[in-house]
Amino acid sequence: MEIVNRDGRDIARRLYTALVLPLDDRLQVDEAGLRKLVRYYTDHAGFARHGGLIANPEAGEAFYLTREEKRRVLEIVLEEAHGRMPVLAGTFAWTTHETVELAAEAKAMGADGLFVVPPAGSMDVSIAWDSVRYPEVWLDQIKGQDRVADLPIFTHPVTNASQPWGIGLPLEPTLKFCREVPNIVGWKMTYAYPGHRILARAMREHAPHVALLCSSAHFFHEYQSVGNFDGTISGSWNYALEPMFEHIEAFRRNDFLTARRIWDDGMARLHEYIYSEPGRLHVRYKIAAWLRGLVSSPRMRPPMPAARPEEIARIRSLMQATGLPIVEARPAA
């Protein structure tokens, strides 16, 4: 079943990037830098045809932006994308009321879909949330956004860790969400590998209209090999667009030897390091984007942690081994 938006474009089964956020020396939104970053994606013919952009994702420091800043970020991404690819609006806020308002605002601004993130900020709705027994903690918030926006919805189903799911929402509430909110068309696959496999099989059977959008780039080769890959929602596009796109294209034309060569030629090792510590994931996305010259600084807004010299050195070495161009003059941050 193909999911299309009102303009007839396939919106669910695409390669979405969770955009990092360029910041200036005062840690304010670097608007010129953000425009440059969006143009990097729109200028890549293949990505422009098959990809999409997410404004205000977790990788874009959405937790630490004001409402006005989030609005401005979305406005810039929409302006620069200019209809060349879908733009999803991250709607995270600290209250359900504001989250729903952000969804309505995104609709009014022309976003193609919503990127919804679980609520946070209290033990009851974060580390101690039992999503199987109490799915309404997040489901009610999604339904509120759906009522005011009526747009395609893409989820970021990160929650407290459990087996076999890892940090992904367990199967029972996942199927409940997909059943009760028909506008959910894309499910970000944030799961440990065994959980990914189990959930993917169940989704194919019970929610085939929902695209499996893979997140963990260090498993992309395996996900594609077994067919549990409809597209992506990943921050790894911020540093490895070209080889990642070539790798996916090789799979799409059943050229497995080329896919394996690209994967084994440094890309697997680079992704494995980026993803090796979940608490450093978004920091490392930004370091790598900075080393490529796509953003002017690797710094993030505190309390997001600072890049460490050893991380910069390791990522530089792995990127060089992969053949990715880097800006050699970049000092340790």
N, C-alpha and C positions, 0 to 999 in steps of 0.2 A: 504494500500500500504506500503510495507516494504522498508525502506531505508537502503542500505548496502554500505559499502565502498569497495575499490578495493580488500580487503582481504576477503570479504564475510561476515564480522561481521556486525550485526545490530548496526549502529552508531548513529541513531537519538533517538530512544526510550530507553535511558539509564539514569542512575543516575549519573549525572556529579557533581563533587564538584569543586567549585571555591576556589582554594588553597590559603590559607593565606601564607604569605612569612616570614619565619624565618629570623631574623636579629641578628647580634652579638652586642656586647657592643658598637661598633662604628657605629651602624646602617648600617653596610654593609651586603650584602647578606651572610647568614650563609649557606654555601654550604653543610656542613655535616648535618646540621639541616634540610635542604630541602630534602636531600636524605632520612633521617630518616622519615620525614613526608610522602613522597611518598610511602615508604615501609609499612607504617601503612595501607595504602589503598590496596596495592598489596598483603599484607599478610592476608587480610580478604577475605576468599574464595568467599563469596557471592558477595561482592562488586567488587572483581576482575572479576567475571563472568558477572555482570550486570552494572557495573559502568564505569566511565571515569574521566579523570583529565583535568582541565583547567589551563594552565600555563599563568601567567600574566593577570589575571582578575582584575576587580576593587578591589576585596577583597585582592588581592595580591599586592596592591600599585602600579599598573602599571603606574599611572599618574606621579609617582615620581622616576621612574627608568630610567637610561640612556639606550640608544639603546644597548650598549654592555652588560649591566646587563640583559636586557630582553632576549637577545640571550642566555646568559649563563644559565638563569633560565630555558628556554625551553630546552636547551641541557641537563641539569641535569634531568629534569622530563622525557624526552624521554629515557635517559639512564636507569633510575631506573624503569620506567614502562616496558621497554624492550618488547614491543608488547603484554603485558598481558591485556591491556585495551587501548581504544583509548585516545589519547592526543590531545586536542584542543589548538591552539596557540592564545592568545590574541594579537590583532594587533593595539591597541590604540597607536597613536602618535599625536603630536600637529599640524602636517601638513598632508594633504592628500598624498603628495609625499612620506613622510616617511612611512605612513600607508601602502601604496601600496608596498613599498620596503620590509616592514616587512612581508607582506603576501607572497611575492615571496621567501623571506628567509625562512619562515616557511615551505613552500612547499619543498624547497631544503633540509631542515634539517630532513624531514620525518614526520612532523605533520600530523595527520589524518584529521584535519579540522581547520577552522578559527573561532575564537570567536570575532565578530565585535562589536565595541562600538561606539556610536555616537560621532561626533566631538565636541570639546569644546574649551573654551578659549575666546570667544567674545560674547557680548550680542546677536549679530545677529544669532549665531549658538548654543546658549545655552538657557538662560532664556527667550529670546524673540522670539525664533524660532517658527514659525507657520508651523508645519509639514504637516498639511492638504493642505495648499495653496502652500507650497514650499518644497515638499518631496525631491527634488534633493539635498538639503543640505547634507543629509546623503546617499541617494540612489546612487548618482554619485560616492561617495567614495567606497561604497560596490561594485559597478560594476567595478571599477578600480581594486580592490583586486581580484574579481572573474576572471577578464581577465588574470591576471598574475599567479594565483594559480590553478584555476579550481579544488577546493576542496569543500567538504561539508561545508556550512556556517551556523553558529549558531549566533543568534542576542542577544544583550543586549539592548532592546529597551527602555531605560530610557530617558525621556524627561521632559519638564516642565509640571506641574500638570494641568489636565483638568478633567472635568466631562463627563462621569462616569469612566474614565480610570485611574484616579489617576496619577501616574508618568509613565505609559506605553504609547507607541506610539498609537495614535487613530486607529480605525478600517480602515478608508479609506486608509491611507498610508500603513498600515500593509498589506492589501490585494494587493495593488499595488506592494510593494516590493516582495511579494511571487510570484506574477504573472510574474514580469519582471526579476527575478533572480532565475531560476529553481534550482540552487545549494543551495538555502536556504532550509534547512531540519529541523531545530530546532528553535523554537521561545521561548525565555525566557519569562515567564509570570510574568511580574513585576507589575501587575495591581491591583487596588483596587478590592475588591471582586465583586461588581456589573459589573464592566468593564470586569473582567476576564470571567464571565459567558456569557456576550454578545459576546465578541470576540471569545471565545471558540466555541460557537455555529456557528458563521460565518465561522471560520476556518474549522470546520468539513465539512461544506457545500461547501466552495469555495477553500480551500487549504488543502485537506485531507492528502496530502503527507508531510505536515509540522507538526512535533511533537510539542505538547504542553508541554513545559518543565517548570515545576513549580518552583518558586523561593522562595516565602514567606512561610517558613516552618510552621508558626503558622496557616496556612490554609490547610495544607496537608490532614488532616482528611476530611474536607469538599470537597476538590477537588477530592479526591479518591471516596468519597461517591457518587458523581454525574457523575463520569466518565470523568472529564476534567483533566486528569492526565496521560500523556504518559511517563513521566520521570521527571528529575530535572536538573536545574542548580542552585545550592544553596551553600552558604558558611556554612550552618548549619551542613553539614557533617564534618566540622572541629572540632565539639565538641560533636556531638550526633550520630555518625555513627551507633552504635549497636542498640539502640532502634528505630531509624528511619528506619533502614533496616528491623527489625522485624515487625514494623508497616506496612510497604509497603508489605512485604511478606504475612502478615495476610490478607490484602485486596486482594492480588492476588489469594489466595486460598479460598476467600469468607468466611473467619473466622472473622466475624464482632465483635463477642464478645471479641476475643483476641485483635483485633485492638482497640476497645474502651477501653479495660483495659490498654493497653500500653499508649494510648493517655491521658487518665484521670489520670494515675499514675505519674503525675508530668511533663510529656514532654510538654503538651500544655502550662502550666504555664511558663516553661523555655523559650520556643520559643516566647511566648507573651512578655516577658520582653526583650529578645534580640531584637525584632522587634519594640518595643514600641516607639523608637525615631529614625527615619531614619538617622539622622545625627550622631548617635552613633553606627549604625549597624555593620560596619566593625571593629570598636574598640572592640565591644563586642564579635564578632567572635573570635578575637585574644585573648582577656582575657580568654574566655572559653577554647580555645585550649591550652593556657598556663597553666591553672589550671589542665588540664588533663595531662600535661607533654609532649604534642606533639610539642611544641615550647619552646625555652628557655627564652623568654621574651615576654611580651605583648606590648612592645613599637613599635611604627610605626614612619615612617619618617615624621617630620614636613613638611607641616602644618597639617598633620593628628593629631588630638588631642590625648592627653595622657589619659590613663585609670585613672579613679577616684576611690579612696578607697571604696566609697559606691557602685560603680558598681561591683567591685571585690567581696565585701562581699555578695551582693545580688545574683550574678551569682553563687558563691560558694554554698550558701544556696539552691538555686534552683537545682543545679546539684546534691547535696547530696540527696535532696528529690526525685530526679528521679532515684537515685541509680547509677549514673555515677561515675566511679572512679576518684578521684582528688588527686593531690599531696599536702598533708596537710601542708607541711612545707613552701609552697609558701607565702612570705610576701606580704604586700601591695606594689604595684609598684610605 
